[in-house]
Amino acid sequence: MFGVQAEEPVRAAVLSENEWSSLVRVSLRAQDPDSAEETLDFMRRAGFVPAETSLDAIMEYHAERGDASRTERFIQRSLTAEPTERQRHLHIKAYRISVPAGTVPTRALELLHRYENQSLPAPMTTYSSLITSLFSVRSSLAHAQAWDLFAHMRYVAHPKPDALLYTLMIRACASSNSGAAEPERALDLFTEMTVDHRIPPTAGAYSAVILACARSGSKDYINEAFRLAKEMLDSHRDASGRPAFPPEGRTFAALLEGAKRIGDLARARWILAELVRAMQQGSTSAAGHQEAMIDEEIMMHIFHAYAAYRPPFKPSTAPIVDRNGSQPQNHVAPQDHVGDSSSSSTASEAPHPSNAPVKVDSDPSFKHLPPQSRADLIHEAKTLFARIVEDSSRAASDTAGPPDSDTPLSPFRDVHLTTRLVNSYLSIHYSHSPLDTSRDLFVTIFSNLSVPKNARSFVEALERCAIAQRGHERDVALSFADAVWEEWLSLENSSRLPNARPLDPRLVERAHAAMIRTMALTHQLDRSLGHLKDFVSRYPPTAVRQPTVLPAMRSTRTVLVGARPLIRLSSATEVPDDTVPPVIGFTDLEILHHRLVAAGRRDGIGYVKFVCKAYAGALRRRRNDTLQKGVIADEKAEKDEKD
């Protein structure tokens, strides 16, 4: 009508913005992402702009399930602006989780670098998660890529890492892809974190740097690990004297790593006593820390320390005193030279313990000093293991019924009988017991405890046979090695079947080399040569020549922009090749070669020389081809970028 102004219809909101967001949350809680996305569509039709929290919630739902395709579709449909830091993290997370565990997340890494090229770097949490995924892959290339990504992140996105990422990289120094720990790098990172950037250290950072120093095997760095542990407990206390970082199981485990590597049984026993005391305090007080527990890993390190320890007393150096009380006829050797004895002593120096692994001693108490003889050491180790078996059986029975409130909790209640624990206990007998005792224990202990054997069980038994002493022990070694080899051969043949999990090539090398040495020691030259020929037919040198194909992310060409790290901490020659098939060298065949020379076997000497030269040449060619393929890959990557 003329003179009447037309009015727009008033929009009546059906739901408020908070109610729309609640609908999204309820749909996701009911695991119905389709309804959540439809809710966003209705919300837009009603004239509302979806809240960022609702968008993030839907993306997080898809990312947690590794649904990269749904995440991509949602981004294309629902995001109208550039993704936020949180959304970029979730986008990359979806691709990272979409791959199986233990594989390199290639698509996630490519997406990360794509965001970088758009000047939209991902948050530091994304880099930390990708570096963690790379370190979880059992590959030297993946570990090298993780270090390169760390350096690249500091160059293009985040120059100052946080405490969590520093801890992750320091922990990686303890398990270097080269097989040896890197304490220098770990200490540099720890100093950079605490001194240069003034980031307060955490318990995890202390435990990581202690572990890196302890695993180095160097006495100086192991002492540094104990100094850091003292600093961790004493330098950060409150007004009441309580430490900011209470003792943790992982810290004690790291210290045991160092003590066992230098055979410091005194420190290992002290750590075990501290753990027992901490568990007893935790069981009676609410302030006890559950982390300070004795588990299977702790006891494995303890047994390794017993195996590496060299008692100062040797019967061969004891003074001879007659019954009339006259002066000794000989003098005890200086203690500095006593510890140089080999791990396989003669039968007269070692005790003859019982074969029963679960026999509990009537006097389980330990002396203040470490064992002074091999007999004392074996007695103490047997007492410890028997207590573990007893407490493990008691803990299993307690789970079946209500626990007895009057019975005190055992410090070994959380120690599970596993294969590696039994292997570590056997290593004590391999070092300090006669071979007869070790053989009888190997035959019975696994079946008595219902624990399966693994590849390392057979390899360590074969290597003990390969260092048998002259006389009766070598006859025992040959029969023992033959029995172990039958079980090993069954395991090796099954691992070579299609879709079977392959054995570690280095363990295969050690097993065959130990068997060849055992046969050579017992003058079984024909059998030893036949075994060598069988190894060459199974793993020919020609299979070693062909190198693995390097992925595009390992390109070494220098670029300023690209979908890979621009800064690298490791060159192509520094990354070890952990895909080399089993090989054998002169060090493994040295005893066989000496026996053949003594016997005048020219044909055998020539064959041993041929085998050593063939494998050495194949390794040399593999290395050269790997470097050449890296150059070709760089040229191909450059051509693809130009196209």
C-alpha positions in Angstrom: 0.0 0.0 0.0 1.2 3.5 -0.8 2.8 5.2 2.1 3.4 2.0 4.1 7.0 0.9 4.3 7.7 -2.8 3.6 9.3 -4.6 6.5 11.6 -7.6 6.3 10.4 -10.7 8.1 11.9 -11.2 11.6 14.1 -14.3 11.8 13.0 -16.5 14.7 15.9 -18.5 16.0 14.9 -22.1 16.7 18.0 -22.8 18.8 20.7 -20.7 20.4 24.3 -21.0 19.4 25.2 -22.8 22.6 22.4 -25.3 21.9 23.7 -26.0 18.4 27.1 -26.7 19.9 25.5 -29.0 22.4 23.8 -31.0 19.7 27.2 -31.4 18.0 28.8 -32.7 21.2 25.9 -35.1 21.9 26.1 -36.5 18.4 29.8 -37.1 18.7 29.4 -38.7 22.1 26.9 -41.1 20.6 29.5 -41.8 17.9 27.3 -40.3 15.2 29.5 -38.0 13.2 27.0 -37.8 10.3 24.4 -36.2 12.6 27.1 -33.8 13.9 27.9 -32.6 10.4 24.2 -32.3 9.5 23.8 -30.1 12.6 26.4 -27.8 11.2 24.5 -27.6 7.9 21.3 -26.7 9.8 23.2 -24.2 11.8 24.4 -22.4 8.7 20.8 -22.4 7.2 19.6 -20.8 10.4 22.1 -18.0 9.9 24.7 -19.0 12.5 28.4 -19.4 11.9 29.6 -22.7 13.4 31.8 -22.2 16.4 35.4 -23.2 16.0 35.1 -25.6 19.0 32.4 -27.5 17.1 34.6 -27.7 14.0 37.5 -28.9 16.0 35.4 -31.5 17.8 34.3 -33.1 14.5 37.9 -33.0 13.1 39.2 -34.6 16.3 36.6 -37.4 16.1 37.8 -38.3 12.6 41.5 -37.8 13.4 41.4 -40.1 16.5 40.1 -42.9 14.2 42.7 -42.3 11.5 39.9 -41.5 9.0 42.0 -39.2 6.7 39.4 -39.2 3.8 36.5 -38.1 6.1 38.8 -35.4 7.5 39.7 -34.1 4.0 36.0 -34.0 3.0 35.1 -32.2 6.1 37.8 -29.6 5.6 36.7 -28.9 2.0 33.0 -28.6 3.0 33.1 -26.8 6.3 36.2 -24.7 6.5 35.9 -21.4 4.7 39.1 -19.8 6.0 42.7 -21.0 6.5 42.9 -23.8 9.1 43.9 -22.8 12.5 46.9 -24.3 14.4 44.6 -26.8 16.1 42.9 -27.8 12.8 46.3 -28.2 11.1 47.4 -30.4 13.9 44.2 -32.6 13.6 44.5 -32.7 9.8 48.1 -34.1 10.0 47.1 -36.3 12.9 44.5 -38.1 10.8 47.1 -39.1 8.3 49.6 -40.1 11.0 47.2 -42.5 12.7 45.9 -43.8 9.4 49.1 -45.9 8.8 49.8 -49.0 10.8 52.0 -48.8 13.9 55.7 -49.2 13.2 55.5 -47.7 9.7 56.7 -44.3 8.4 53.8 -41.8 8.2 54.8 -40.5 4.7 51.5 -38.8 3.9 51.5 -37.0 7.2 55.1 -35.7 6.6 54.2 -34.6 3.1 51.1 -32.7 4.5 53.3 -31.1 7.1 55.7 -29.7 4.6 52.8 -28.6 2.4 51.6 -26.4 5.2 55.1 -25.1 5.7 55.3 -24.1 2.0 52.0 -22.1 2.5 53.6 -20.3 5.5 51.2 -22.1 7.8 53.5 -24.1 10.0 52.0 -26.7 12.3 52.2 -26.4 16.1 55.1 -27.9 18.0 52.8 -30.7 19.2 52.5 -31.9 15.6 56.2 -32.1 15.2 56.6 -33.9 18.5 54.0 -36.6 17.5 55.6 -37.1 14.1 59.1 -37.4 15.6 57.7 -39.9 18.1 56.2 -42.0 15.3 59.5 -42.0 13.4 61.4 -43.1 16.4 58.9 -46.0 17.0 59.8 -47.4 13.6 62.6 -50.1 13.7 64.6 -48.5 11.0 67.8 -46.5 10.9 66.4 -44.4 8.1 63.3 -43.5 10.2 65.5 -42.5 13.1 67.7 -40.3 11.0 64.6 -38.7 9.5 63.4 -37.9 13.0 66.6 -36.1 13.8 66.5 -34.2 10.5 62.9 -33.2 11.2 63.9 -31.9 14.6 66.6 -29.7 13.0 64.2 -28.7 10.2 61.5 -27.6 12.7 64.0 -25.3 14.5 64.9 -23.7 11.2 61.4 -23.1 9.7 58.9 -23.1 12.6 59.9 -23.4 16.2 63.5 -22.4 17.1 63.0 -23.1 20.8 61.6 -26.6 21.6 59.6 -27.2 24.7 60.6 -29.5 27.6 58.6 -32.5 26.2 60.4 -32.4 22.8 63.8 -31.9 24.4 63.1 -35.0 26.6 62.1 -37.0 23.5 65.3 -36.1 21.7 67.5 -36.8 24.7 65.8 -40.1 25.2 66.6 -40.9 21.5 70.3 -40.4 22.2 70.1 -43.5 24.4 68.9 -45.7 21.6 70.8 -44.4 18.6 70.3 -45.9 15.2 74.0 -46.6 15.0 73.7 -49.1 17.8 75.7 -47.0 20.4 74.4 -44.4 22.7 75.3 -40.7 22.2 76.0 -39.3 25.6 77.7 -36.2 24.3 74.7 -35.1 22.2 72.4 -35.9 25.2 74.4 -33.7 27.5 74.5 -30.9 25.0 70.7 -31.0 24.6 70.2 -31.1 28.3 72.6 -28.1 28.8 70.9 -26.2 26.0 67.5 -26.8 27.6 68.4 -26.0 31.2 71.1 -23.3 30.8 70.7 -21.6 27.4 66.9 -21.6 27.3 66.3 -21.7 31.1 63.7 -24.4 30.8 63.2 -26.1 34.2 64.2 -29.7 33.9 61.6 -32.4 34.4 61.9 -35.9 35.9 61.6 -37.3 32.4 64.5 -35.2 31.1 66.7 -36.2 34.0 65.9 -39.9 33.4 66.5 -39.6 29.7 70.0 -38.0 30.1 70.9 -40.5 32.8 69.9 -43.3 30.5 72.0 -41.9 27.6 75.1 -41.6 29.8 74.5 -45.1 31.4 74.1 -46.9 28.1 77.4 -45.5 26.7 79.4 -48.1 28.5 82.1 -45.6 29.4 83.0 -45.4 33.1 83.3 -41.6 32.9 79.8 -41.2 31.5 78.4 -43.8 33.9 79.8 -41.8 36.8 78.2 -38.7 35.2 74.9 -40.5 35.2 75.1 -41.2 38.9 76.1 -37.5 39.5 73.0 -36.4 37.6 70.9 -38.7 39.7 72.2 -37.2 42.8 71.6 -33.7 41.4 68.0 -34.7 40.5 67.3 -35.9 44.0 69.2 -33.3 46.1 69.1 -30.0 44.1 65.4 -29.6 43.8 63.9 -29.8 47.3 61.3 -27.7 49.0 61.5 -26.1 52.4 60.5 -29.3 54.1 63.3 -31.2 52.4 61.1 -33.2 50.1 62.5 -33.7 46.6 60.7 -32.2 43.6 61.5 -35.4 41.7 60.9 -38.4 43.8 62.7 -41.6 42.9 61.1 -43.4 39.9 61.4 -46.8 38.5 62.7 -45.6 35.2 65.5 -43.6 36.9 66.7 -46.7 38.8 66.5 -48.7 35.6 68.7 -46.2 33.8 71.3 -46.3 36.6 71.2 -50.1 36.5 71.9 -49.9 32.7 75.2 -48.3 33.6 76.1 -50.4 36.6 75.7 -53.7 34.7 77.9 -52.5 31.8 80.9 -52.0 34.0 80.2 -55.0 36.3 79.5 -52.7 39.3 77.5 -55.2 41.4 77.9 -53.1 44.5 75.9 -50.3 43.0 73.4 -52.6 41.5 72.7 -54.3 44.9 72.4 -50.8 46.5 69.9 -49.8 43.9 67.9 -52.9 44.5 67.9 -52.3 48.2 66.7 -48.7 47.6 63.9 -50.0 45.5 62.8 -52.5 48.1 62.8 -49.8 50.7 60.8 -47.5 48.5 58.2 -50.2 47.9 57.9 -51.0 51.6 57.4 -47.3 52.4 54.8 -47.1 49.6 52.9 -50.1 51.0 52.6 -48.6 54.5 52.3 -44.9 53.7 49.9 -43.0 51.4 52.9 -41.0 50.2 54.6 -44.0 48.6 55.3 -43.7 44.9 54.0 -46.6 42.7 56.6 -45.7 40.0 59.4 -47.0 42.2 58.5 -50.6 41.7 60.6 -53.7 41.0 59.5 -55.2 37.7 60.9 -57.6 35.2 63.1 -55.0 33.6 64.8 -54.1 36.9 65.5 -57.7 37.7 66.8 -58.3 34.2 69.4 -55.5 34.8 70.3 -56.9 38.2 71.0 -60.4 36.8 73.1 -58.9 34.0 75.1 -57.1 36.7 75.7 -60.4 38.4 76.8 -61.9 35.1 79.3 -59.1 34.4 80.7 -59.0 37.9 84.1 -60.6 38.5 84.5 -61.9 42.1 87.9 -61.0 43.6 88.5 -64.5 45.0 89.9 -67.2 42.8 90.7 -70.7 44.2 93.8 -70.9 42.0 95.3 -67.8 43.8 94.4 -68.8 47.3 97.3 -69.4 49.8 98.0 -73.0 50.7 98.2 -73.6 54.4 99.0 -76.9 56.0 97.2 -78.3 59.1 100.2 -77.4 61.4 99.5 -73.7 60.8 102.7 -72.9 58.9 103.0 -69.9 56.7 101.3 -69.9 53.2 103.3 -71.4 50.4 102.1 -68.9 47.9 100.6 -65.4 47.9 97.3 -64.1 46.8 97.5 -62.3 43.5 96.9 -58.5 43.6 93.2 -57.6 43.3 93.9 -55.4 40.3 94.8 -58.4 38.2 92.1 -60.7 39.5 89.2 -59.2 37.5 90.9 -60.1 34.2 89.7 -63.7 34.2 87.6 -64.8 31.3 83.8 -65.3 31.7 84.2 -69.1 31.1 86.4 -70.2 34.0 87.4 -73.8 34.6 85.1 -76.2 36.4 87.3 -76.2 39.5 86.7 -72.5 40.0 83.0 -72.6 39.7 80.3 -74.0 41.9 77.9 -76.8 41.1 74.5 -75.5 42.0 71.3 -77.5 41.8 69.3 -77.5 38.6 66.1 -76.7 40.3 65.3 -73.0 39.5 62.6 -72.6 42.2 64.3 -74.1 45.3 64.2 -71.5 48.1 67.2 -71.2 50.3 66.7 -71.5 54.1 68.8 -68.4 54.7 67.9 -65.8 52.0 69.6 -62.9 53.6 72.5 -61.1 51.8 75.8 -59.9 53.1 76.7 -56.3 53.1 79.7 -56.9 50.7 79.2 -58.2 47.2 80.0 -61.9 46.7 83.7 -62.6 47.0 83.7 -65.9 45.1 81.8 -67.5 42.2 80.1 -69.9 44.6 78.8 -67.0 46.7 77.6 -65.2 43.6 75.7 -68.2 42.2 74.2 -68.8 45.7 73.0 -65.2 45.9 71.6 -65.2 42.3 69.8 -68.5 42.9 68.2 -67.1 46.1 67.0 -64.0 44.3 65.5 -66.0 41.4 63.9 -68.5 43.7 62.3 -65.6 45.6 61.0 -64.1 42.4 59.4 -67.4 41.3 57.8 -67.8 44.8 56.4 -64.3 44.8 55.2 -64.6 41.3 53.3 -67.8 42.1 51.9 -66.1 45.2 50.8 -63.1 43.3 49.0 -65.3 40.7 47.1 -67.1 43.5 46.2 -63.8 45.1 44.5 -62.7 41.9 42.3 -65.8 42.0 41.1 -65.1 45.5 41.0 -62.4 48.2 44.5 -61.4 49.4 45.4 -62.1 53.0 45.6 -58.9 54.9 48.1 -60.3 57.4 50.6 -61.3 54.8 53.0 -58.5 53.9 53.3 -57.5 50.3 56.4 -58.9 48.6 58.7 -56.5 46.8 58.9 -58.9 43.8 55.1 -59.2 43.4 55.2 -57.2 40.1 58.0 -59.3 38.5 56.6 -61.4 35.7 58.4 -64.5 34.5 59.3 -63.7 30.9 61.7 -65.0 28.4 64.2 -62.2 28.7 64.2 -62.5 32.5 65.0 -66.2 32.3 67.7 -65.4 29.7 69.3 -62.9 32.0 69.3 -65.4 34.8 70.9 -68.0 32.5 73.6 -65.5 31.6 74.9 -65.6 35.2 75.4 -69.4 34.9 77.0 -68.9 31.4 79.6 -66.6 33.1 80.2 -68.3 36.4 79.0 -71.9 36.3 80.4 -75.0 34.6 79.0 -75.8 31.2 77.4 -79.0 32.5 75.3 -76.9 35.0 74.4 -74.4 32.4 73.3 -77.1 30.0 71.1 -78.9 32.5 69.5 -75.6 33.6 68.9 -74.5 30.0 67.1 -77.8 29.4 64.8 -77.7 32.4 64.2 -74.1 33.4 62.0 -73.0 30.5 59.7 -76.0 30.8 59.5 -75.9 34.6 58.4 -72.2 34.4 56.3 -72.6 31.3 58.2 -69.8 29.6 58.9 -70.0 25.8 62.4 -69.7 24.3 63.2 -67.0 21.8 66.0 -66.5 19.3 68.3 -64.9 21.9 67.9 -67.9 24.2 69.5 -70.1 21.5 72.1 -67.6 20.4 73.5 -67.1 24.0 73.6 -70.8 24.6 75.5 -71.4 21.4 77.9 -68.6 22.2 78.6 -70.1 25.6 79.5 -73.4 23.8 81.9 -71.5 21.5 84.1 -70.4 24.4 84.4 -73.8 26.1 87.6 -74.6 27.9 89.9 -77.5 27.0 89.1 -81.0 28.2 85.8 -82.4 29.2 84.0 -79.1 28.7 84.5 -79.1 25.0 82.9 -82.5 24.7 79.9 -81.2 26.6 79.9 -78.1 24.4 79.6 -80.1 21.2 76.7 -82.2 22.4 75.0 -79.2 23.9 75.4 -77.1 20.8 74.0 -79.9 18.6 70.9 -80.1 20.7 70.4 -76.3 20.7 71.1 -76.1 17.0 68.2 -78.5 16.2 65.8 -76.1 18.0 67.4 -73.0 16.4 67.2 -74.5 12.9 63.5 -75.1 13.3 63.0 -71.5 14.4 65.1 -70.2 11.6 63.3 -72.2 8.9 59.9 -71.1 10.1 61.0 -67.5 10.1 61.8 -67.8 6.4 58.3 -68.9 5.4 56.1 -66.4 3.6 54.2 -63.9 5.8 56.4 -65.0 8.8 58.2 -62.6 11.0 61.8 -62.7 10.0 64.6 -63.0 12.5 67.1 -60.3 13.2 69.9 -60.8 10.6 72.5 -60.1 13.3 71.2 -62.8 15.5 71.4 -65.2 12.6 75.0 -64.3 12.0 75.8 -64.8 15.7 74.1 -68.2 15.8 75.9 -69.6 12.7 79.3 -68.1 13.7 79.0 -69.7 17.2 78.2 -73.1 15.8 81.1 -72.9 13.3 83.5 -71.9 16.2 82.2 -74.8 18.4 82.8 -77.3 15.7 86.3 -75.9 15.0 87.2 -76.0 18.7 86.3 -79.7 18.9 88.3 -80.5 15.7 85.2 -81.2 13.7 86.7 -79.5 10.6 84.6 -81.3 8.0 81.4 -80.5 9.8 82.5 -76.9 10.3 83.3 -76.4 6.6 80.0 -78.1 5.7 78.1 -75.7 8.0 79.9 -72.7 6.4 78.9 -73.9 2.9 75.3 -74.3 4.2 75.4 -70.7 5.4 76.7 -69.5 2.1 73.9 -71.3 0.2 71.2 -69.9 2.5 72.5 -66.4 2.5 74.7 -66.0 -0.7 76.9 -62.9 -1.1 75.0 -62.0 -4.2 71.9 -61.2 -2.0 74.0 -58.6 -0.1 74.9 -56.6 -3.2 71.5 -55.2 -3.9 70.8 -52.2 -1.8 67.4 -51.0 -0.6 65.7 -48.2 -2.4 66.0 -44.9 -0.6 62.7 -43.0 -0.1 62.3 -39.5 -1.6 62.4 -38.0 1.9 66.0 -39.1 2.3 67.1 -36.9 -0.7 70.4 -35.1 0.1 70.1 -32.4 -2.5 70.3 -28.9 -1.1 67.0 -26.9 -1.6 65.4 -23.9 0.0 61.8 -25.0 -0.5 60.6 -28.6 -0.6 58.5 -31.3 0.8 61.2 -32.7 3.0 63.6 -31.4 5.7 65.8 -28.5 4.6 68.3 -29.1 7.4 69.9 -32.5 8.1 71.9 -33.7 11.0 73.1 -36.9 9.4 74.6 -37.5 6.0 74.0 -40.5 3.7 77.2 -42.2 4.9 76.4 -41.8 8.6 73.1 -43.7 8.5 73.7 -47.4 9.0 72.1 -49.9 6.7 70.0 -52.2 9.0 68.6 -54.2 6.1 71.8 -56.1 5.3 71.2 -59.8 5.1 73.2 -62.1 7.3 76.9 -62.1 6.5 80.0 -63.7 7.9 83.6 -62.4 8.2 87.1 -63.5 9.1 86.6 -62.7 12.7 83.9 -65.3 12.9 86.0 -67.9 11.0 89.4 -67.1 12.6 89.4 -70.3 14.8 88.4 -72.4 11.8 91.1 -70.9 9.7 93.7 -71.6 12.4 92.6 -75.2 12.7 92.8 -75.6 8.9 96.3 -74.2 8.8 97.4 -76.5 11.6 95.9 -79.5 9.7 97.4 -78.4 6.4 94.0 -78.3 4.7 94.7 -76.0 1.7 91.3 -76.6 0.1 89.5 -75.5 3.3 91.8 -72.5 3.7 91.1 -71.3 0.2 87.4 -71.7 0.7 87.4 -69.7 3.9 89.4 -67.0 2.2 87.0 -67.0 -0.8 83.9 -66.6 1.5 85.4 -63.7 3.5 86.5 -61.9 0.3 83.0 -62.5 -1.3 81.1 -61.0 1.6 83.5 -58.1 2.1 83.2 -57.3 -1.7 79.5 -57.6 -1.6 79.2 -55.1 1.3 81.6 -52.7 -0.4 79.5 -52.8 -3.6 76.3 -52.4 -1.7 77.6 -49.2 0.0 78.8 -47.8 -3.3 75.4 -48.6 -5.0 73.5 -47.0 -2.1 75.4 -43.7 -2.5 75.0 -43.8 -6.3 71.3 -44.4 -6.0 71.1 -41.5 -3.6 72.6 -39.2 -6.3 70.2 -40.6 -8.9 67.2 -40.0 -6.5 68.3 -36.4 -6.0 68.4 -35.9 -9.8 65.0 -37.4 -10.2 63.5 -35.3 -7.4 65.0 -32.2 -9.0 63.4 -33.1 -12.4 60.0 -33.8 -10.8 60.1 -30.4 -9.0 60.9 -28.6 -12.3 58.1 -30.4 -14.1 
